[in-house]
Amino acid sequence: MILSTNYGVALVELIRAGEAPIQAIEVGPWISVDRLRLAQQELPGWKWQFHPGNLISGVGWLPGTLNRLKSWIDCTQSRWASFHATFLPPGYARAYLKWGWRLPMLRPDTAVSMLCRQVERAGRFLDLPVILENVPPPPDPDGLCNYRDYPELLGRVLEKTGCGLLLDLGHARIAAEQAHQPACDYLGRLPLGKTRQVHVSGPRLRDGVLYDAHQPLGDEDYNLLEWALGHTRPEVVTLEYYLEKEPLRQQLSRLAAILERI
């Protein structure tokens, strides 16, 4: 089990000071391939992992998506392609969150089949294993932009495709709150036995609603990680934080101690 974190200025400073107890660095599509190559020159000898996030939603819908993915994957030599497990075509969530538009939802069986096709197509093209990350549904009190049985639908996709799980504990906390469930109960509905990677970050409240803030971890987040590591055996634990040097150093130190103890 190795520890990784997001690339950023704070991480570079810690690495140069010899205070980053990590074994790999994760990047996403917010950094261009050209900028990524410069970062690799800046930090030679490190393992890199590319996390494409929502880009799976463009496979089969947006031309050029797979070629864009391959450029990042080839640059990082990633061990797998990790995608958000979204059951919506591109633009659906954005249309609701930005403009309040409620586009027609896919039926659950159709959504599962669509995601399975996207996963299989991406895996063949990239010649890599695919793992899928649980994501919280967009806040929608009417349930019109929501799949209430998301954990079970995700389990069906993993079973049909054979891909693994990227367990995001911050996302699970948010989804559990929306479902009015304890976080551990919600996690128990996910296919934990297929976990290959874990993401940790600190959610925060905004207007009374928990959201994916990527802020420093709190005690609740560390406790949830320890619970999750008692039920899974991931190959990688990744801290999704990149803002300030001292909070990053403290979080990585505490996470490294947890992984060493386990």
N, C-alpha and C positions, 0 to 999 in steps of 0.2 A: 504494500500500500504506500503510495507516494503522495506528497503534498505539492500542489501547484497553486498559482494565483495569476491574476490578470496582469498583463503588461501595462506599465505606466511609469511616469517620472519618479514616483515614490519608490517603486520597486527597483529601478535602476540605481537610485541612491543607496538603498539597502544592500543590493548586491555588491556595489563598489566598496561598501563599508564592511562586507563580510557578515551581514546581519540578516540574511534571508535564508531560513532553513527550509528551502524548497528544492525540488528536483526537476521541475518543469514549469513552463510559462504558457498561459493560454491567451489567445487573441481571438477576436471576432471580426465580422465584416465591417466594423467601424474603422478599421485600419486597412489602408490600401496595400496591395501586394508590394508596390515600390517602397512604401514606408516600412513594411514588415522586413524587407530585405535590409534596409538600413538598420533597423533594430537588431537584426541577427548579427550584423557586422559589429554593432555596438556591444553586444553580449555574446561573443563567440563561445561555442562549446555547450550551449544549453539545449535541452529538449524543448520542442515547441508543439503545441496542440492548437488546431483551429476549431473553433466552435461556431458553426454557421448559423445557429439560432433559427430564425423564422424562414430562412431561404428555402427550406423544403417546400413551403407553400407555393413557390414559383415553378417547381418541377412539373412539367406538363402543361403549364399555363403561360409562363413568361419565357419567350425564346432566349437562349443564351445562358440560362441559369446554371446548367450543369457545367458549361465551359468556365464560367466565373468561379464556381466552386472548385473545379480542378486546379485552377491557378493557385488558390490559397493552399489547397491540400498538398500540391507538389512542392510548394515553398516551405511548408512546415514539416513535411513528412509525417503527418499525423497518423496515429495508430488506429483511429476510427473517425467517422464523420458523425458528429453529435448534433441533432436537430431538435427544435421545439416540436412537440407532438401536437400540432394544431389541426383541428378538423375543419378549418375554414379555408376557402380559397383566398388568394391574396386580396387584400383591401377590405375584407368584411369587418374585421375588428376595428381597423382605422376609421372606416365609415361610421361605425357606431360611436366610437370614443371621441372623434373630432367633430362630427356633424350631427350625431344622434340619428343617423339613418339606420333603419332596421331592414337589412336585405333578407331575402328569402333564405331560410336555413336549409341545409341539406338534411335529408333523413339520416338518422344514426347509421343504418346499414350502408347507405351510400357514402357517408363520410368515412366510415371504416375502410371500405373498399378503395376509396380515393387515396387515403393515406398509405394503405398497403402498396398500391401501385407506385406511388411516389417513392416510398422507401426502397422497393425492389429495383426500380429504375435507377435511383441514385447509387445504390450499392453496386450494381453492375457497371455503370459508367465509371465510377470512381475506383472500382476494384478494392473496396474497403468495407469492413463491417460498419453497420449503421447502428447507432444507439439513439433512443428517443428520450427527450426530457419532458417530464410532466410540467404543464403550465397552468396557471390559474385562469379560469374564464374571465372575460371582461366583466366589470361590475354592471349588472343588469337586473334590477329587482323584478322585472316582469319575466325573466327567463327566456327572452326572445333571442338573445345572442349567446345562449348558454347551453351546455350539455350537462345535465345534472348527474348523469351516470358516467362522467368522464373517466374515473379510475377503471371501471369495467370495460369501457370502450378501448382504453389504452391497453389493457390486458389482452383484449382480443387481437389488437394489431401486433403486439409483441409475439403472441402465440402463432399467428398466421405467418409472420415474416421471419421469426427466429432472431430478431434483433434484441439488443439489450436495453437496459434502462439507465438513463442519466437522472438520478434522483435529486431534484432541487428542493431543499428543505424550506427555503424561503417561500417558494411557490406553494408548497404544501401547506404552510401556515396560513397563507392568504386564502387558498381554496377551502381549507377547513373552517376558517372564520365565516366565509360566505355560505358554507353548508351548515353552519351552526353545530360543528362537531369539534371535539378535542383533536388536536393535531395528530396525536398517536393513533386515534381511531381512523382518521382519514388516511394516514400512511398505511395502516393495515389493509386498506382496500386496494392499494397499489401493488403491482407485481414485484415485490421487493426482492424475491429470489433471483431476478434477472438483473440486479443492479451491478453496473460496471464502474460507474463514476458517481460522485456526490458533489453537488454545488451547495455552498453555504454563503449566506449573506444576511444582512440585517434589514428586515422590513420595518416600516414606520407607519404611524397613523397620519392620515391627511383628511381633514373634514370628517373625522370619526371612522374612516375606512382604512384598513390595512392595505398598503401597496408595496410594490417591489422597489424599495428605495436604494438598495445596495449600500447601506450604511454599515458602520461597525457592528459586529456581533454583540448581542447581549447575553446574559446568563440563560435566558430561555432558548436561544439559538444553540449555545454550547450543549445544554442539556438534551435538546432534541437530537443533535448530532450523536451524542453518546448513545441515546436510545436507538437511533438508526444503525449505528455501527454494531450494536448488539443483535441486529436482525439482518444485516447484510455483510458482504465482504467485497467492497469495491476495490478496484485497482488504483483509483485516483480519487483524492479529495481535493476540491478546488475552492479556494476562497475568492469570491467575486467582489473584490474591493480594490480600488486603485487611487484613492483621493489623497490622503495625507500620510506622510512617512511614519510618524510615531504610532498612530492607530494601526497602520499596516504591520509594523514591527511587533506590536503587542499581540495582535490577533494571530499572526503566523507563529509566534513563540508558543502561545497557548494551544493552538491546533497541533503543532509538532509534538508537544508534550502528550496530548490526548492520543495521537496516533502511536507514539512510542509505547505508551502504557497499554494500549489495546493490542 
